[in-house]
Amino acid sequence: MTSSIDAGKKTARVALVGNPNTGKSTLFNALAGLNVRTGNYPGVTIEKKVGRCFIPGACCIDLVDLPGTYSLAPRSLDELVAVEVLTDHASNEPPVDLIVCVVNALMLQRNLFLVSQLLELGKPIIIVLNMMDSARSRGVIVNAENLSQALGVPVIPASATKREGLNEVRTEIAKALNSDSKSMEPVSVLPDSFYQITESRRTELNASPLMTNDGDNPLASYLSEKYFVERMLLDRQGAAETRLLQQLGASGKEILERWRQELDSSVGNATEMECNARYDWAKTKLDGVLKRGVETGHRLTDRLDSILTHRLWGMLSFILIMFFIFQSIYTVASWPMDRIDEATGFISDTVASGLDPGMFRSLLTDGVIAGVGGVLIFLPQIALLFFFLAILEDCGYMARASFLVDRLMALFGLSGKSFLPMMSSFACAVPGVMATRVIENRRDRFATIMVAPLMSCSARLPVYLLLISAFIPATGLFGGWISLPALVLMAMYAVGVVVAIPVSLILKWTLLKGETAPFVLELPEYKMPALRVVMTRVWEASRAFVVRAGTMIFAATIVIWFTGFWPGDHARQYEIENRLETDETLYVGDEPSQQALEMESELKQIRTQLLEESLLGKMGHSIEPIVKPLGWDWKIGVGAIASFPAREVIIATLGTIYSLDGDADEEGLIGAIRASKYPDGTPVYTIPVALSIMVFFALCAQCVSTLLVIQRETNSWRWPILSFSYMTLLAYFASMLTYQVGTKFF
């Protein structure tokens, strides 16, 4: 991690922690601005965000946005990372100088559960009382000064979405970092008898010869601290217990069970004891802090939830929302797409007019511009998809959707917790797979990982849009309210969802047997989406797509162009192209003469022959028997093979192929595939062929990045190999079935 700070200055490390849905990430973005670096924590794939802040009156600050957590009793990987960073046990991570805990002003008692655990760590802490605007609108009055006195730490009222209280937060951070006191007295929340027992067990543990710490044993250091001994006794099958068993082996399980029985005999059920003690403590601290006034009007959240979470109306609303998104993707983006198409054509014509016919011009116009330009045209629709997903998540609807589909998910062995990772996969399967960390149950988590890539990600969208635009008529249904192309697009997205049901069931019946974990979810307050947050997500997603188009797709188009260009004698091709461009006698006004038409026909035949005889053509014809049952010709087969590293490469591949053989016309790639014909004159592409291609791409595992992330998340090559194998076979046979059945109707 690089630093731009003067050598004489110290960089403080401030951790931002809080429950999910408290506005923690919004506050992080407001404080850090655009100066944010992302990466992974050492040894795990969990993403970390670090923002460099320059606060007047304080040293330079690295603000760390920790994963949301309900407590410091880690069950999921996200919670474990948060705990290890806060307790300075994350490998290769600097220690934390200050903790900023973000709490929801509307749910103080529950949020103070986490605060009570943070106060036990003995680190300096600041409480940010976020969502004060929502509290006021609900008639809730919070006395921050009284709460500060009760907790013994600074409490700052704020509203991150409206940028209220940010200066006060910065001032308090500077004051805390400039203080001479770098620690505080740990708060005791649980009964004294519990602390006496845990201290006795810690002494016994440290005296064990198996726990000798020679400086090279991080586990011994980890388990010797008071906090982890407490969590080891309280959290059954928790992270601390796992670490103990790693250190002591099978004997550790017997020792730990004996210690827990002794604890239960002294304090009763330890888990119930902790919950009761912490909530009683929170209730005491809130005495004189909260006051509920008269609400102005009905509660918007309750009124909306009466519809959006209703069994019938909620599901209908969900379907309508999803269709509105697909309809908008198809209609709103048409104007910018036309402008990008015009710009691509203008650039190609400009380059062609400035260069003589030859290999270099072919590389630029037929390879780079035709390939990359054919992908960039879909950027507006991809940006719109991410825009709508960001709005749904930021306004609070995504949690409702998870709740709504929990019953449906249970039918195929999953819970509502699997919905968000699967919904995220509609944008990109990589973050979707990573989002499964919030699922504590290993079987549910792995099952979700295996079906998440079936959701149609944004990389599949260009394939759908190309073929739907070319072959699905733009007719309106139900009086023009619903367009047929939008309906087909939604159906393609539904394919992955429908197929995920039997796949998940088979996994839960075979490799991942077990009971479905209970579904517990907090429904956040509805709020207006923060435009800055939404547009930041759209920008990041769009930039990632463009970068990908400029790197992987660029490289692929060069390779495809070269294999389609070599070997071959292009002298006659260049001779005809040069004469058509320079000989004015071949044209009568703007109309080509008969001789010009004959030369254009000869040119097309030469281009087609050269492409057939090229390395690419020979490769394509060798795989044609395999793809023939799907209704594909060799060009489509080559496109599918080339796109296995990344699905969107097929657009660039087809753009390059059809530019090389001269099929491209004034309508670009869509016109080229419409005009493509077999030697006997029959069209290559029909509606069944188009549907066959779309179904194949909807189900096939064509993303190296996703497979690598599956390997990292499961820590095994078994699961990505299984994912690739079953999805490829499934895609092939589903595509063949689609074509064979489709030919009976079209």
C-alpha positions in Angstrom: 0.0 0.0 0.0 1.6 3.2 -1.1 1.4 6.5 0.8 1.6 10.1 -0.3 2.2 11.4 3.3 5.2 13.3 4.3 7.8 11.2 6.1 7.4 13.2 9.3 3.6 12.5 9.5 2.0 9.4 11.0 -0.9 7.7 9.3 -3.7 6.8 11.7 -5.9 3.8 11.0 -9.6 4.4 11.7 -12.1 1.4 11.5 -15.7 2.1 10.5 -17.9 -0.6 11.8 -21.7 -1.1 12.3 -24.7 -3.3 11.7 -25.8 -3.9 8.1 -28.3 -1.2 6.8 -27.0 1.5 9.2 -25.6 3.7 6.4 -22.0 2.8 7.2 -20.8 2.6 3.6 -22.6 5.9 2.8 -20.8 7.6 5.6 -17.5 6.1 4.4 -18.0 7.4 0.9 -18.9 10.8 2.3 -15.8 11.0 4.4 -13.4 9.4 2.0 -14.7 11.0 -1.3 -13.0 9.5 -4.4 -9.7 8.7 -2.7 -10.6 5.1 -2.1 -8.5 2.0 -2.8 -9.9 -1.5 -3.0 -8.3 -4.9 -2.5 -8.6 -8.1 -0.5 -7.6 -8.9 3.0 -4.6 -11.1 3.2 -5.4 -14.8 2.9 -9.1 -14.3 2.0 -11.1 -12.9 -0.9 -13.2 -10.5 1.2 -12.9 -7.1 -0.3 -11.6 -4.2 1.8 -12.1 -0.5 1.1 -9.6 2.0 2.5 -10.1 5.7 2.0 -7.4 8.2 2.6 -8.8 11.2 4.5 -7.1 14.5 5.2 -8.8 16.1 8.3 -7.6 19.5 9.4 -6.1 19.4 12.9 -5.4 15.7 12.7 -2.8 13.4 11.1 -3.5 11.6 7.8 -6.1 8.9 8.2 -6.7 5.6 6.5 -10.4 5.0 6.9 -11.3 1.3 6.7 -14.8 0.3 5.8 -15.3 -3.1 7.6 -18.0 -5.6 6.5 -21.3 -5.1 8.3 -21.7 -7.2 11.4 -24.4 -7.6 14.0 -22.0 -8.7 16.7 -18.4 -9.6 17.5 -19.3 -13.3 17.7 -18.2 -14.2 14.1 -20.2 -16.8 12.2 -19.6 -15.7 8.6 -16.3 -14.8 6.9 -17.4 -11.2 6.7 -17.9 -11.0 10.5 -14.6 -12.9 11.2 -12.7 -10.3 9.1 -14.3 -7.5 11.0 -13.4 -9.0 14.4 -9.8 -9.8 13.5 -9.2 -6.2 12.2 -10.7 -4.6 15.3 -8.7 -6.9 17.6 -5.5 -6.4 15.6 -5.3 -10.0 14.6 -5.7 -9.6 10.8 -2.4 -10.7 9.2 -0.3 -8.0 7.6 -2.9 -5.4 8.7 -1.7 -2.3 10.8 -3.4 -2.0 14.2 -6.5 0.1 14.6 -6.1 3.5 16.4 -9.8 4.4 16.6 -13.1 2.7 16.1 -16.0 4.7 14.6 -19.3 2.7 15.2 -22.2 3.7 13.1 -25.6 3.0 14.7 -29.2 3.4 13.4 -31.0 6.1 15.4 -34.3 4.2 14.8 -33.0 0.9 16.2 -30.7 2.0 19.1 -31.3 -0.8 21.5 -30.5 -3.5 19.0 -27.5 -1.6 17.7 -26.1 -1.1 21.2 -25.6 -4.9 21.4 -22.6 -4.4 19.1 -21.6 -1.2 20.9 -21.4 -3.2 24.2 -19.0 -5.7 22.6 -16.8 -2.9 21.1 -16.6 -1.2 24.5 -15.1 -4.4 26.0 -12.1 -4.2 23.6 -10.6 -1.2 25.4 -10.0 0.8 22.2 -10.9 4.5 21.7 -14.4 4.6 20.1 -16.8 7.2 18.7 -20.5 6.6 18.1 -22.1 8.1 15.0 -25.8 8.3 15.4 -26.8 8.0 11.8 -30.2 8.4 10.1 -31.3 11.2 12.3 -33.5 12.6 9.5 -35.4 9.3 9.4 -35.8 9.4 13.2 -37.2 12.9 13.1 -39.7 12.0 10.4 -40.9 9.1 12.5 -41.3 11.3 15.6 -38.3 9.8 17.4 -36.2 12.3 19.4 -32.8 11.1 20.5 -30.8 13.0 23.1 -27.2 12.5 21.9 -25.7 14.3 24.8 -27.4 12.1 27.4 -26.4 9.0 25.4 -22.8 10.1 25.3 -22.8 10.6 29.1 -24.4 7.2 29.6 -21.9 5.4 27.4 -18.8 7.4 28.3 -17.8 8.0 24.7 -18.5 10.8 22.1 -21.9 10.5 20.3 -22.4 12.6 17.1 -25.8 12.9 15.5 -25.6 12.7 11.7 -27.3 11.9 8.4 -24.8 10.5 5.9 -27.3 10.6 3.0 -28.0 14.3 3.5 -24.4 15.2 4.5 -25.5 16.4 8.0 -23.1 16.2 10.9 -20.0 15.3 8.8 -17.9 18.2 10.0 -18.7 17.2 13.6 -17.7 13.6 12.9 -14.4 14.9 11.4 -13.8 17.2 14.4 -14.4 14.4 16.9 -12.1 12.0 15.0 -9.3 14.6 15.0 -9.8 15.2 18.7 -9.7 11.5 19.5 -6.6 10.9 17.5 -4.8 13.9 19.1 -5.7 12.7 22.6 -2.8 11.4 24.8 -5.0 8.5 25.7 -4.6 5.7 23.2 -6.9 3.3 25.1 -9.8 3.3 27.4 -10.9 1.2 30.3 -12.8 -1.9 29.0 -16.5 -1.9 30.0 -17.8 -4.9 31.8 -21.3 -5.8 30.6 -21.7 -9.4 31.6 -22.0 -10.8 35.2 -18.8 -10.7 37.3 -19.0 -14.5 37.7 -18.6 -14.9 34.0 -15.4 -12.8 33.9 -14.0 -14.7 36.8 -14.6 -18.1 35.1 -13.1 -16.9 31.8 -10.1 -15.5 33.5 -9.5 -18.8 35.3 -9.8 -20.7 32.0 -7.5 -18.3 30.3 -4.8 -18.9 33.0 -5.3 -22.6 32.6 -5.1 -22.4 28.8 -1.9 -20.3 28.8 -0.3 -22.8 31.3 -0.9 -25.7 28.9 2.2 -27.1 27.3 0.3 -27.3 24.0 -0.1 -23.5 24.1 3.6 -22.6 24.5 4.1 -19.4 22.4 7.6 -19.3 21.0 6.9 -16.3 18.9 6.1 -18.3 15.8 2.7 -19.5 16.9 0.0 -17.0 16.0 -2.8 -19.3 17.2 -1.4 -19.3 20.7 -1.2 -15.5 20.7 -4.8 -15.4 19.4 -6.2 -17.6 22.0 -4.3 -16.2 25.0 -6.2 -12.9 25.0 -9.2 -12.4 27.2 -11.7 -11.5 24.5 -11.1 -14.7 22.5 -11.3 -16.9 25.5 -14.7 -15.3 26.2 -15.9 -15.9 22.7 -14.6 -19.5 22.7 -16.8 -20.3 25.7 -19.9 -18.4 24.5 -20.0 -19.2 20.7 -20.7 -22.8 19.8 -19.1 -23.6 16.5 -17.7 -20.1 16.3 -14.4 -18.8 15.0 -12.6 -18.9 18.4 -13.6 -22.6 18.9 -12.3 -23.4 15.4 -9.0 -21.8 16.3 -8.8 -23.7 19.6 -9.4 -27.0 17.8 -6.7 -26.1 15.3 -4.3 -25.6 18.2 -5.2 -28.5 20.5 -6.8 -31.0 18.1 -9.3 -33.5 19.3 -8.4 -33.0 23.0 -9.5 -29.4 22.7 -13.1 -30.4 22.0 -13.3 -32.4 25.2 -11.7 -29.6 27.3 -14.0 -27.0 25.8 -17.1 -29.0 26.4 -16.1 -29.5 30.0 -15.5 -25.8 30.5 -18.8 -24.9 28.9 -20.7 -27.3 31.2 -19.0 -25.7 34.2 -20.0 -22.2 32.9 -23.6 -23.3 32.3 -23.8 -24.7 35.8 -22.6 -21.3 37.2 -24.5 -18.7 35.0 -27.2 -20.8 33.4 -27.4 -21.0 29.6 -24.4 -18.9 28.5 -25.9 -17.8 25.2 -29.2 -16.6 26.9 -27.1 -15.0 29.7 -25.2 -12.9 27.2 -28.2 -11.8 25.2 -30.2 -10.9 28.3 -27.2 -9.0 29.9 -26.4 -7.0 26.8 -30.0 -6.0 26.0 -30.6 -5.1 29.7 -27.4 -3.0 29.6 -28.6 -1.3 26.4 -32.1 -0.6 28.0 -30.4 1.0 31.0 -28.2 3.2 28.8 -31.2 4.4 26.8 -33.0 5.7 29.9 -33.7 9.4 29.4 -32.3 9.2 25.8 -35.3 8.4 23.6 -38.6 10.2 23.4 -41.3 9.4 20.9 -43.3 12.4 19.6 -46.3 12.4 17.4 -45.6 11.1 13.9 -46.6 13.3 11.0 -48.8 11.2 8.9 -48.8 7.4 8.5 -45.6 5.4 8.5 -44.5 5.2 4.8 -42.5 2.0 5.4 -45.5 0.2 6.9 -47.8 1.3 4.1 -45.4 0.3 1.4 -44.6 -3.1 3.1 -48.4 -3.9 3.3 -48.2 -4.1 -0.5 -44.6 -4.9 -1.4 -44.3 -7.9 1.1 -47.8 -9.2 0.5 -47.9 -12.8 -0.7 -49.9 -11.9 -3.8 -49.5 -8.2 -4.4 -45.8 -8.3 -3.4 -45.0 -11.0 -6.0 -46.9 -9.2 -8.7 -45.1 -6.0 -7.8 -41.8 -7.8 -8.0 -42.6 -9.1 -11.5 -43.8 -5.7 -12.7 -40.6 -4.0 -11.3 -38.4 -6.5 -13.1 -40.3 -6.1 -16.3 -40.1 -2.3 -16.1 -36.3 -2.6 -15.8 -36.0 -4.8 -18.9 -38.4 -2.6 -20.9 -36.4 0.4 -20.0 -33.1 -1.3 -20.9 -34.6 -1.9 -24.4 -36.2 1.5 -25.0 -34.3 4.2 -23.1 -30.9 3.2 -24.3 -31.8 3.2 -28.0 -30.8 6.8 -28.6 -27.3 6.6 -27.0 -26.7 3.3 -28.7 -27.5 4.8 -32.1 -25.0 7.6 -31.4 -22.3 5.1 -30.5 -23.0 3.1 -33.6 -22.7 6.3 -35.7 -19.4 7.2 -34.0 -18.0 3.8 -34.6 -18.9 4.0 -38.3 -17.5 7.4 -38.6 -14.2 6.4 -37.0 -13.9 3.3 -39.2 -14.7 5.4 -42.4 -12.1 8.0 -41.3 -9.4 5.5 -40.7 -10.2 3.7 -44.0 -10.1 6.9 -46.0 -6.7 7.9 -44.6 -5.0 4.6 -45.3 -4.4 2.5 -48.5 -6.0 -0.9 -48.6 -3.7 -3.4 -46.9 -2.9 -5.4 -43.8 -2.6 -2.5 -41.4 -5.9 -0.9 -42.5 -7.6 -4.3 -42.2 -6.2 -4.7 -38.7 -7.6 -1.4 -37.6 -11.0 -1.4 -39.3 -11.9 -5.1 -39.4 -10.1 -6.1 -36.2 -9.9 -3.3 -33.6 -12.8 -1.0 -34.5 -15.2 -3.7 -35.6 -14.5 -5.8 -32.6 -14.3 -3.3 -29.7 -16.9 -1.0 -31.3 -19.4 -3.8 -31.5 -19.1 -4.4 -27.8 -19.1 -0.7 -26.7 -22.5 -0.1 -28.4 -24.1 -2.0 -25.5 -22.6 0.2 -22.8 -25.8 2.3 -22.3 -27.9 -0.8 -21.6 -25.3 -2.2 -19.2 -25.1 1.2 -17.4 -29.0 1.2 -17.1 -29.0 -2.3 -15.6 -26.5 -1.3 -12.9 -28.4 1.9 -12.4 -31.7 0.1 -11.6 -30.0 -2.5 -9.4 -28.2 0.3 -7.4 -31.5 2.1 -6.9 -33.3 -1.0 -5.7 -30.6 -1.9 -3.2 -30.1 1.7 -1.9 -33.8 2.4 -1.4 -34.3 -0.8 0.7 -36.3 -2.9 -1.7 -33.7 -5.7 -2.1 -34.2 -6.9 1.4 -38.0 -7.0 0.8 -37.4 -9.0 -2.3 -35.3 -11.5 -0.3 -38.1 -11.8 2.3 -40.6 -12.2 -0.5 -38.9 -15.1 -2.3 -37.8 -16.9 0.9 -40.7 -19.4 0.5 -39.9 -19.8 -3.1 -36.2 -20.4 -2.4 -37.1 -23.0 0.2 -38.7 -25.1 -2.5 -35.3 -25.8 -4.0 -33.3 -26.1 -0.8 -32.2 -22.5 -0.2 -33.2 -19.6 1.9 -33.9 -15.9 1.3 -30.3 -15.2 2.1 -29.4 -16.7 -1.2 -31.5 -14.2 -3.0 -29.1 -11.2 -2.8 -26.0 -13.1 -4.1 -28.2 -14.5 -6.9 -29.6 -11.0 -7.6 -26.1 -9.6 -7.6 -25.1 -12.2 -10.2 -27.5 -10.6 -12.7 -25.0 -7.8 -12.8 -21.9 -10.0 -12.5 -21.3 -13.5 -11.1 -18.0 -12.5 -9.4 -19.5 -10.2 -6.7 -22.5 -12.5 -6.6 -20.3 -15.5 -5.6 -18.4 -13.3 -3.1 -21.7 -12.1 -1.6 -22.5 -15.7 -0.4 -20.2 -15.1 2.5 -23.2 -13.7 4.4 -24.7 -17.3 4.4 -23.4 -19.0 7.5 -24.5 -22.5 6.6 -21.8 -24.1 4.5 -24.2 -26.3 2.4 -26.5 -23.4 1.6 -23.5 -21.2 0.7 -21.9 -23.8 -1.6 -25.3 -24.5 -3.3 -25.8 -20.8 -3.9 -22.2 -20.5 -5.3 -23.0 -23.3 -7.8 -26.2 -21.8 -9.1 -25.3 -18.1 -9.0 -23.4 -18.2 -12.4 -26.7 -19.4 -14.0 -28.1 -15.9 -13.5 -27.7 -13.9 -16.7 -25.0 -11.4 -16.0 -24.4 -8.2 -17.9 -21.8 -9.9 -20.1 -24.7 -12.0 -21.6 -26.8 -8.9 -22.3 -25.0 -7.9 -25.5 -25.6 -11.3 -26.9 -29.3 -11.2 -26.1 -29.7 -7.6 -27.4 -27.9 -8.4 -30.7 -30.0 -11.4 -31.6 -33.3 -10.0 -30.3 -32.8 -6.8 -32.3 -32.0 -8.8 -35.4 -34.8 -11.4 -35.3 -37.5 -10.6 -32.8 -40.1 -8.2 -34.4 -40.6 -4.9 -32.5 -44.4 -5.6 -32.1 -46.4 -4.4 -29.1 -48.6 -6.6 -27.0 -51.6 -5.7 -24.9 -52.3 -2.5 -26.8 -48.6 -1.6 -27.1 -47.9 -1.5 -23.3 -45.6 -4.4 -23.6 -43.1 -5.0 -26.4 -42.3 -8.4 -27.7 -38.5 -7.9 -27.6 -38.6 -6.8 -23.9 -40.7 -9.9 -23.1 -38.1 -12.2 -24.9 -35.3 -10.4 -23.0 -37.0 -11.1 -19.7 -37.6 -14.7 -20.7 -33.8 -15.1 -21.3 -33.1 -13.8 -17.8 -35.8 -16.2 -16.5 -34.1 -19.2 -18.1 -31.2 -19.3 -15.6 -33.6 -18.8 -12.6 -35.8 -21.7 -13.8 -32.9 -24.1 -14.4 -31.4 -23.1 -11.0 -34.3 -24.8 -9.3 -33.6 -28.5 -10.3 -29.8 -27.9 -10.2 -30.0 -26.7 -6.6 -32.4 -29.5 -5.6 -30.0 -32.1 -7.1 -27.1 -30.6 -5.2 -29.0 -30.6 -1.9 -30.1 -34.2 -2.4 -26.5 -35.4 -3.3 -23.3 -33.5 -2.6 -24.7 -31.0 -0.2 -27.2 -32.9 1.9 -28.5 -31.2 5.0 -31.3 -29.1 6.5 -32.0 -25.6 5.2 -30.8 -23.0 7.6 -33.4 -20.7 9.2 -33.9 -17.3 7.5 -33.4 -14.2 9.7 -33.4 -10.8 8.0 -33.7 -7.2 9.0 -35.9 -5.0 6.8 -34.3 -1.6 6.6 -36.3 1.7 6.4 -37.3 2.8 2.9 -35.3 5.9 1.9 -34.6 8.0 -1.1 -31.6 6.5 -3.0 -28.5 8.7 -2.7 -27.8 9.9 -6.2 -24.1 10.0 -5.5 -24.0 6.4 -4.3 -26.1 5.2 -7.2 -24.0 7.0 -9.9 -20.7 5.9 -8.3 -21.8 2.3 -8.7 -22.9 2.9 -12.2 -19.6 4.6 -13.0 -17.5 1.8 -11.5 -19.5 -0.9 -13.3 -19.4 1.0 -16.6 -15.7 1.7 -16.3 -15.0 -2.0 -15.5 -16.9 -3.0 -18.7 -15.0 -0.5 -20.8 -11.7 -1.5 -19.4 -12.5 -5.1 -20.1 -13.5 -4.1 -23.7 -10.2 -2.3 -24.0 -8.1 -5.2 -22.7 -9.4 -8.7 -23.0 -11.8 -8.0 -25.9 -9.1 -5.9 -27.7 -6.6 -8.8 -27.4 -9.3 -11.3 -28.5 -10.2 -9.3 -31.6 -6.5 -9.1 -32.6 -6.1 -12.9 -32.3 -9.4 -13.5 -34.2 -8.4 -11.0 -36.9 -5.0 -12.6 -37.4 -6.3 -16.2 -37.5 -8.9 -15.0 -40.0 -6.3 -13.1 -42.1 -3.5 -15.6 -42.2 -2.5 -17.3 -44.4 -3.7 -16.0 -47.7 -2.7 -14.0 -50.7 -4.7 -10.7 -50.4 -3.1 -8.9 -53.4 -6.2 -9.2 -55.6 -8.4 -8.1 -52.7 -6.4 -4.9 -52.2 -6.2 -4.2 -55.9 -10.0 -4.3 -56.2 -10.5 -2.3 -53.0 -8.1 0.4 -54.2 -9.7 0.7 -57.6 -13.2 0.9 -56.1 -12.1 3.7 -53.9 -10.0 5.7 -56.4 -11.4 5.1 -59.9 -14.2 7.7 -60.4 -15.1 6.2 -63.8 -16.7 3.2 -62.1 -19.5 5.4 -60.8 -22.2 7.5 -62.5 -22.9 10.2 -59.9 -23.4 8.3 -56.7 -24.6 5.1 -58.4 -22.1 2.2 -59.1 -21.8 1.1 -62.7 -22.3 -2.5 -63.8 -18.5 -3.0 -63.8 -18.4 -1.7 -60.2 -21.1 -4.1 -59.1 -19.3 -7.0 -60.7 -16.1 -6.0 -58.9 -17.9 -5.7 -55.6 -19.3 -9.2 -56.1 -15.8 -10.5 -57.0 -14.4 -8.8 -53.9 -17.0 -10.5 -51.6 -16.2 -13.9 -53.1 -12.5 -13.3 -52.6 -13.0 -12.3 -49.0 -15.2 -15.3 -48.3 -12.7 -17.7 -49.9 -9.8 -16.2 -48.0 -11.7 -16.5 -44.7 -12.6 -20.1 -45.5 -9.0 -21.0 -46.2 -7.6 -19.1 -43.2 -6.5 -20.7 -39.9 -9.7 -19.5 -38.4 -11.8 -21.0 -41.1 -10.1 -24.3 -40.8 -10.6 -24.4 -37.1 -14.3 -23.4 -37.5 -15.0 -26.2 -40.1 -13.3 -28.8 -37.8 -15.8 -28.0 -35.0 -18.8 -27.6 -37.3 -20.0 -31.2 -36.8 -20.2 -30.6 -33.1 -22.3 -27.4 -33.3 -24.4 -28.4 -36.3 -27.1 -30.1 -34.1 -27.5 -26.7 -32.4 -28.3 -25.1 -35.8 -25.0 -23.2 -35.9 -22.6 -22.7 -38.7 -18.8 -22.7 -38.2 -18.7 -18.9 -37.6 -21.0 -19.1 -34.7 -19.1 -22.1 -33.3 -15.8 -20.1 -33.5 -17.5 -17.2 -31.7 -18.7 -19.6 -28.9 -15.3 -21.2 -28.5 -13.5 -17.8 -28.5 -15.9 -16.5 -25.8 -15.1 -19.1 -23.2 -12.7 -16.8 -21.3 -15.5 -14.1 -21.4 -19.0 -14.3 -22.8 -19.0 -10.8 -24.4 -16.1 -11.7 -26.7 -18.5 -13.4 -29.1 -19.8 -10.0 -30.3 -16.3 -8.8 -31.0 -15.5 -12.2 -32.7 -18.6 -12.1 -35.0 -17.9 -8.4 -35.8 -14.4 -9.3 -36.9 -15.4 -12.4 -38.8 -18.2 -10.6 -40.8 -15.9 -7.7 -41.5 -13.3 -10.0 -42.9 -15.7 -11.8 -45.2 -17.4 -8.6 -46.4 -20.9 -9.4 -45.1 -21.0 -6.3 -43.0 -23.3 -3.6 -44.5 -24.5 -0.2 -43.6 -26.5 -1.6 -40.6 -23.4 -3.1 -39.0 -23.3 -6.5 -37.4 -27.1 -6.9 -37.1 -27.3 -6.4 -40.9 -24.4 -8.8 -41.5 -26.0 -11.7 -39.5 -29.3 -11.1 -41.2 -27.7 -11.3 -44.6 -25.5 -14.3 -43.8 -26.4 -17.3 -46.0 -25.2 -20.8 -46.6 -23.9 -21.6 -50.1 -27.3 -22.9 -51.2 -28.8 -19.5 -50.3 -30.7 -20.5 -47.1 -30.2 -18.1 -44.2 -27.7 -19.0 -41.5 -29.6 -17.3 -38.8 -33.3 -18.0 -38.1 -35.4 -17.4 -35.0 -34.7 -21.0 -33.7 -31.0 -20.5 -34.3 -31.1 -17.1 -32.5 -33.0 -18.7 -29.5 -30.5 -21.6 -29.5 -27.5 -19.2 -29.2 -29.2 -17.2 -26.5 -30.1 -20.3 -24.4 -26.5 -21.6 -24.8 -25.1 -18.3 -23.5 -27.7 -18.1 -20.8 -26.5 -21.5 -19.3 -22.9 -21.9 -20.2 -19.9 -21.3 -17.9 -18.0 -18.9 -20.0 -16.2 -16.7 -17.5 -12.7 -17.5 -16.2 -13.0 -14.8 -13.5 -16.1 -16.5 -12.0 -14.4 -19.9 -12.0 -11.3 -18.5 -10.3 -13.5 -16.8 -7.6 -15.4 -20.0 -7.0 -12.0 -21.7 -6.4 -10.9 -19.0 -4.0 -14.3 -19.0 -2.1 -14.5 -22.8 -1.8 -10.7 -23.3 -1.4 -10.9 -26.3 -3.8 -10.7 -26.9 -7.6 -13.4 -29.5 -7.3 -16.3 -26.9 -7.3 -15.2 -24.8 -10.3 -14.5 -27.9 -12.3 -17.9 -29.2 -11.4 -19.5 -25.8 -12.3 -17.8 -25.6 -15.7 -18.6 -29.2 -16.6 -22.3 -29.3 -15.6 -23.0 -25.8 -17.0 -21.3 -26.5 -20.4 -23.2 -29.8 -20.8 -26.4 -28.3 -19.7 -26.0 -25.4 -22.2 -25.2 -27.7 -25.1 -28.2 -30.0 -24.6 -30.6 -27.2 -23.8 -29.5 -25.3 -26.9 -29.9 -28.4 -29.0 -33.4 -28.9 -27.6 -34.3 -25.3 -28.2 -33.3 -25.5 -31.9 -34.8 -28.8 -32.6 -38.2 -27.9 -31.0 -38.0 -24.3 -32.5 -37.7 -25.6 -36.1 -41.1 -27.3 -35.6 -42.8 -23.9 -35.0 -40.8 -21.4 -37.1 
